Amino acid sequence: MVKLDRYIGKSVLVAIIAVLGIILGLASLFAFIDEMGDLSDTYTLMDAGVFVLLTAPRRLYDMLPMAALIGCLIGLGSLASSSELTIMRAAGVSIGRIVWAVMKPMLVLMLVGLLIGEYLAPVTENKAQAERSLAQGSGESQSSKRGMWHRQGDEFVHINSVQPNGLLLGVTRYRFDNDRNMLASSFARRAQYQDDHWMLSDVSTTYFRGDRTEVINSPEERWDVTVSPQLLNTVVLSPESLSITGLWDYIHYLGDQGLNNARYWLAFWTKVLQPAVTAALVLMAISFIFGPLRSVTLGQRVFTGVLVGFVFRIGQDLLGPSSQVFGFPPLLAVVIPAGICALAGVWLLRRAG
């Protein structure tokens, strides 16, 4: 039985890895083509290639559930096409045993995915964003196409680029009073973190004094704000690119500031429950092999896997924003599609048994 488990697990795992490689290659190619529109004298073809390479771990992590679904259909389906699954069943191997044989390598794959999403992808994504912003000249002026916004008290801050070493490029600040009237705006080319504060360089500040304005230029200016480089390295990334621990810390930071953190809760539960979601998709794929896809061609299995994967993703993409609009828990937006897949898989397997 151990040899049989290894044989089934190896067949499925090889298929999943092959599918993951193909999907990742296509996604990286499309990402590289998309970057071509941002090429300039400073942001070269080589820079675009490095950016795509550094963001590959994040894409790999995002595509694991889809690759697991399609790979399981292909790997287990090939055993069904060659009648090996029929022989196993005739020899007394239960469906539950086959399901467990498939799930064992999936547990390893899920663990690898968690490690990539927690430790590798956030680091490479941060480095990719920082290097691209640096190459695109982020310290020249406020950029509407790149950078990030942050609010601290009555001050709204736009930063073109956050470098991993505690260096900010292109810092624009807007300060308002309690009646939402702008008091001052300033732009600094650079900001370097020093102990417990930021030191701004090449600062130009415009003060709004009733019916007149006053502009003051300063080579350096101290900026006292309770925002550390670690926090900004979290803020500069999209919620989907953050680690679980980074999301947890930033969710509570936003809560302390009285800001909306629903989007980050959604990303948090999506990452925490990704292994369960992957297991639900794999279970449904197994049920298809023992049910409606038992004797179809490889192309039909691939088409079914892609179709189910897209429907599942669309369901997640619809429920996620809906949870923020209608106010139901983001956890439900993640659990409902996975629960439907798991229930469908169990139902089909019970019918096949």
C-alpha positions as CSV (number, residue, x, y, z in Angstrom):
1,M,0.0,0.0,0.0
2,V,2.9,2.4,0.7
3,K,4.2,1.9,-2.8
4,L,0.7,2.4,-4.2
5,D,0.4,5.7,-2.3
6,R,3.7,6.9,-3.5
7,Y,2.8,6.0,-7.1
8,I,-0.5,7.9,-7.0
9,G,1.1,10.9,-5.1
10,K,4.0,11.1,-7.5
11,S,1.7,11.0,-10.6
12,V,-0.4,13.9,-9.2
13,L,2.5,15.9,-7.9
14,V,4.5,15.8,-11.2
15,A,1.3,16.9,-13.0
16,I,0.8,19.8,-10.6
17,I,4.4,21.0,-10.9
18,A,4.2,20.9,-14.7
19,V,0.9,22.9,-14.8
20,L,2.3,25.4,-12.3
21,G,5.4,25.9,-14.5
22,I,3.3,26.5,-17.6
23,I,0.9,28.9,-15.8
24,L,3.7,30.8,-14.2
25,G,5.6,31.1,-17.5
26,L,2.5,32.5,-19.2
27,A,1.8,34.9,-16.4
28,S,5.4,36.1,-16.3
29,L,5.3,36.6,-20.1
30,F,2.1,38.7,-19.9
31,A,3.6,40.7,-17.0
32,F,6.8,41.4,-19.0
33,I,4.7,42.6,-22.0
34,D,2.7,44.9,-19.6
35,E,6.0,46.4,-18.3
36,M,7.0,47.3,-21.8
37,G,4.6,50.2,-21.7
38,D,6.6,51.8,-18.9
39,L,10.0,51.6,-20.5
40,S,12.1,54.8,-20.6
41,D,15.7,56.0,-20.7
42,T,16.1,55.1,-17.0
43,Y,13.7,52.1,-16.8
44,T,15.3,49.7,-19.4
45,L,14.3,46.3,-20.8
46,M,16.7,44.7,-18.3
47,D,15.0,46.5,-15.4
48,A,11.6,45.2,-16.6
49,G,13.0,41.7,-16.7
50,V,14.4,41.9,-13.2
51,F,11.1,43.2,-11.9
52,V,9.1,40.3,-13.5
53,L,11.7,37.8,-12.1
54,L,11.4,39.3,-8.5
55,T,7.6,39.2,-8.6
56,A,7.5,35.6,-9.8
57,P,7.3,34.1,-6.2
58,R,4.1,36.1,-5.6
59,R,2.6,34.9,-8.8
60,L,3.6,31.3,-8.0
61,Y,1.9,31.6,-4.6
62,D,-1.3,33.0,-6.1
63,M,-1.5,30.3,-8.7
64,L,-1.0,27.3,-6.4
65,P,-4.8,26.5,-5.9
66,M,-5.5,26.7,-9.7
67,A,-2.4,24.6,-10.5
68,A,-3.4,22.0,-7.9
69,L,-6.9,21.7,-9.4
70,I,-5.8,21.3,-13.0
71,G,-2.8,19.1,-12.1
72,C,-4.9,16.8,-10.0
73,L,-7.3,16.4,-12.9
74,I,-4.5,15.6,-15.3
75,G,-2.4,13.4,-13.0
76,L,-5.3,11.3,-11.6
77,G,-7.1,11.4,-14.9
78,S,-4.1,9.8,-16.7
79,L,-4.4,6.9,-14.2
80,A,-8.1,6.6,-14.9
81,S,-7.5,6.7,-18.7
82,S,-5.1,3.8,-18.5
83,S,-7.6,1.9,-16.3
84,E,-5.2,1.9,-13.4
85,L,-7.8,3.4,-11.0
86,T,-10.2,0.7,-12.1
87,I,-7.7,-2.0,-11.3
88,M,-7.0,-0.4,-7.9
89,R,-10.7,-0.4,-7.1
90,A,-11.1,-4.0,-8.2
91,A,-8.2,-5.0,-6.0
92,G,-10.1,-3.5,-3.0
93,V,-8.5,-0.1,-2.7
94,S,-11.1,2.3,-1.3
95,I,-11.8,5.7,-2.7
96,G,-10.9,7.2,0.7
97,R,-7.5,5.5,0.4
98,I,-6.9,7.1,-3.0
99,V,-8.0,10.5,-1.7
100,W,-5.5,10.2,1.1
101,A,-2.8,9.2,-1.3
102,V,-3.4,12.3,-3.3
103,M,-3.7,14.6,-0.3
104,K,-0.3,13.5,1.3
105,P,1.9,15.2,-1.4
106,M,-0.6,18.1,-1.4
107,L,0.2,18.7,2.3
108,V,3.8,19.2,1.4
109,L,2.9,21.5,-1.5
110,M,0.7,23.6,0.8
111,L,3.5,23.9,3.4
112,V,5.9,25.1,0.6
113,G,3.2,27.6,-0.5
114,L,2.8,29.0,3.0
115,L,6.6,29.4,3.4
116,I,6.8,31.2,0.0
117,G,3.8,33.5,0.9
118,E,5.2,34.3,4.3
119,Y,8.9,34.6,3.9
120,L,9.9,34.8,0.2
121,A,7.2,36.6,-1.8
122,P,6.9,39.7,0.4
123,V,10.7,40.3,0.4
124,T,11.1,39.9,-3.3
125,E,7.9,41.9,-4.0
126,N,9.2,44.8,-1.9
127,K,12.6,44.7,-3.6
128,A,11.0,44.7,-7.0
129,Q,8.7,47.7,-6.3
130,A,11.6,49.6,-4.7
131,E,14.0,49.0,-7.6
132,R,11.4,49.8,-10.3
133,S,10.5,53.1,-8.5
134,L,14.2,54.0,-8.2
135,A,14.8,53.3,-11.9
136,Q,11.8,55.4,-12.9
137,G,13.1,58.5,-11.1
138,S,10.9,58.6,-8.0
139,G,12.5,61.5,-6.4
140,E,11.7,64.1,-9.0
141,S,8.1,65.0,-8.3
142,Q,4.9,63.5,-7.0
143,S,3.9,60.6,-9.3
144,S,0.2,59.8,-10.0
145,K,1.1,56.4,-11.5
146,R,3.2,55.0,-8.7
147,G,3.9,55.3,-5.1
148,M,1.6,55.0,-2.1
149,W,-0.6,57.2,0.2
150,H,-0.6,57.2,3.9
151,R,-2.5,59.2,6.6
152,Q,-1.0,60.2,9.9
153,G,-3.3,62.3,12.0
154,D,-4.2,65.5,10.1
155,E,-1.4,64.9,7.5
156,F,-1.8,63.1,4.2
157,V,1.4,61.8,2.8
158,H,2.3,60.5,-0.7
159,I,5.6,58.6,-1.2
160,N,6.9,57.8,-4.6
161,S,9.2,55.0,-3.5
162,V,10.0,53.2,-0.2
163,Q,13.5,51.7,-0.2
164,P,14.2,48.7,2.1
165,N,17.1,50.5,3.8
166,G,14.9,53.2,5.4
167,L,15.1,55.7,2.5
168,L,12.1,57.4,1.0
169,L,12.1,59.1,-2.4
170,G,9.6,61.8,-3.4
171,V,7.7,62.7,-0.2
172,T,4.7,65.0,-0.6
173,R,2.8,66.1,2.5
174,Y,-0.5,67.8,2.8
175,R,-1.6,69.2,6.2
176,F,-5.2,70.2,7.0
177,D,-7.1,71.8,9.9
178,N,-10.2,70.4,11.6
179,D,-12.4,72.1,8.9
180,R,-10.5,70.3,6.1
181,N,-8.8,73.5,5.0
182,M,-5.3,73.0,3.6
183,L,-2.7,74.6,5.9
184,A,0.5,73.6,4.1
185,S,1.9,71.4,1.4
186,S,5.5,70.3,1.0
187,F,7.7,68.2,-1.3
188,A,11.0,66.6,-0.3
189,R,13.2,64.7,-2.7
190,R,14.5,62.3,-0.1
191,A,13.9,61.2,3.5
192,Q,16.2,59.1,5.6
193,Y,15.2,57.4,8.9
194,Q,17.5,58.4,11.9
195,D,16.8,56.8,15.3
196,D,13.3,58.0,16.1
197,H,12.6,60.5,13.3
198,W,12.9,61.2,9.6
199,M,15.3,63.7,8.1
200,L,13.9,65.3,4.9
201,S,16.3,66.7,2.2
202,D,15.7,69.4,-0.4
203,V,12.3,70.5,1.0
204,S,10.0,73.0,-0.6
205,T,7.0,74.0,1.6
206,T,4.0,76.1,0.6
207,Y,2.0,77.7,3.4
208,F,-1.6,78.9,2.8
209,R,-2.2,82.0,4.8
210,G,-5.7,83.3,4.0
211,D,-5.6,85.0,0.6
212,R,-1.8,84.6,0.1
213,T,0.8,81.8,0.0
214,E,4.3,81.7,1.3
215,V,7.0,79.3,-0.1
216,I,10.0,78.3,2.0
217,N,12.8,76.2,0.7
218,S,15.1,74.3,3.1
219,P,18.0,71.9,2.5
220,E,17.0,69.8,5.5
221,E,14.0,69.4,7.8
222,R,13.2,67.1,10.7
223,W,9.9,65.2,10.3
224,D,8.5,63.7,13.5
225,V,6.0,61.1,12.7
226,T,5.3,57.7,14.3
227,V,5.9,55.7,11.1
228,S,8.8,53.3,11.0
229,P,10.5,52.0,7.9
230,Q,9.2,48.5,8.7
231,L,5.6,49.8,8.7
232,L,6.1,51.7,5.4
233,N,7.6,48.5,3.8
234,T,4.2,47.0,4.7
235,V,2.1,49.9,3.4
236,V,3.9,50.1,0.1
237,L,2.7,46.6,-0.9
238,S,-0.8,45.6,-1.9
239,P,-2.6,43.6,0.7
240,E,-2.4,40.5,-1.5
241,S,1.4,40.8,-1.5
242,L,1.9,41.0,2.3
243,S,2.8,38.2,4.6
244,I,0.3,36.9,7.2
245,T,2.2,38.5,10.1
246,G,2.5,41.8,8.1
247,L,-1.2,41.8,7.5
248,W,-2.0,41.1,11.1
249,D,0.2,44.0,12.3
250,Y,-1.1,46.5,9.8
251,I,-4.7,45.5,10.4
252,H,-4.3,46.5,14.0
253,Y,-2.4,49.7,13.1
254,L,-5.3,50.8,10.9
255,G,-7.7,49.9,13.7
256,D,-5.8,52.1,16.1
257,Q,-5.8,55.0,13.6
258,G,-9.6,54.6,13.1
259,L,-9.2,53.7,9.5
260,N,-11.0,51.0,7.4
261,N,-9.1,47.7,7.4
262,A,-11.7,45.5,5.8
263,R,-9.6,45.0,2.6
264,Y,-6.7,43.8,4.7
265,W,-8.9,41.4,6.7
266,L,-10.0,39.9,3.4
267,A,-6.4,39.4,2.3
268,F,-5.5,38.0,5.7
269,W,-8.2,35.3,5.7
270,T,-7.5,34.5,2.0
271,K,-3.9,33.7,2.9
272,V,-4.6,31.9,6.2
273,L,-7.2,29.7,4.5
274,Q,-5.3,29.1,1.3
275,P,-4.3,25.5,2.3
276,A,-8.0,24.7,3.1
277,V,-9.1,26.3,-0.2
278,T,-6.5,24.2,-2.1
279,A,-7.6,21.0,-0.4
280,A,-11.3,21.8,-1.3
281,L,-10.4,22.3,-5.0
282,V,-8.3,19.1,-5.0
283,L,-11.1,17.1,-3.4
284,M,-13.5,18.4,-6.1
285,A,-11.0,17.4,-8.8
286,I,-10.8,13.9,-7.4
287,S,-14.5,13.6,-7.3
288,F,-14.7,14.6,-11.0
289,I,-12.3,11.8,-11.9
290,F,-14.5,9.2,-10.2
291,G,-17.6,10.8,-11.5
292,P,-18.3,12.8,-14.7
293,L,-14.7,12.9,-16.0
294,R,-13.9,9.3,-15.6
295,S,-13.6,8.4,-19.3
296,V,-13.1,11.8,-21.1
297,T,-10.0,13.0,-23.0
298,L,-7.1,15.0,-21.5
299,G,-8.2,18.1,-23.3
300,Q,-11.7,17.9,-21.7
301,R,-10.2,17.5,-18.3
302,V,-7.9,20.5,-18.7
303,F,-10.8,22.6,-20.0
304,T,-13.0,21.5,-17.1
305,G,-10.2,22.4,-14.6
306,V,-9.7,25.8,-16.2
307,L,-13.4,26.5,-16.2
308,V,-14.0,25.4,-12.6
309,G,-10.9,27.4,-11.5
310,F,-12.1,30.6,-13.2
311,V,-15.7,30.2,-11.8
312,F,-14.2,29.7,-8.4
313,R,-11.9,32.8,-8.7
314,I,-14.8,34.9,-10.0
315,G,-16.9,33.8,-7.0
316,Q,-14.1,34.9,-4.7
317,D,-13.6,38.2,-6.6
318,L,-17.3,39.0,-6.3
319,L,-17.8,38.0,-2.7
320,G,-14.6,39.8,-1.5
321,P,-15.7,43.3,-2.5
322,S,-19.3,42.5,-1.6
323,S,-18.2,41.8,2.0
324,Q,-16.8,45.4,2.2
325,V,-19.9,46.9,0.5
326,F,-22.6,45.0,2.5
327,G,-20.7,44.6,5.7
328,F,-20.7,40.9,6.2
329,P,-17.4,39.3,7.6
330,P,-14.6,38.9,5.0
331,L,-14.1,35.4,6.4
332,L,-17.3,34.3,4.8
333,A,-16.2,35.6,1.4
334,V,-13.3,33.1,1.6
335,V,-15.1,30.2,3.3
336,I,-18.3,30.1,1.1
337,P,-16.7,29.3,-2.3
338,A,-14.3,26.8,-0.7
339,G,-17.2,25.2,1.3
340,I,-19.3,24.8,-1.9
341,C,-16.4,23.1,-3.6
342,A,-15.7,20.8,-0.7
343,L,-19.4,19.8,-0.3
344,A,-19.7,19.2,-4.1
345,G,-16.6,17.0,-3.9
346,V,-17.9,15.0,-1.0
347,W,-21.3,14.5,-2.6
348,L,-19.8,13.3,-5.9
349,L,-17.5,10.9,-4.1
350,R,-20.3,9.5,-2.1
351,R,-22.3,8.8,-5.3
352,A,-19.2,7.2,-6.9
353,G,-18.7,5.0,-3.8
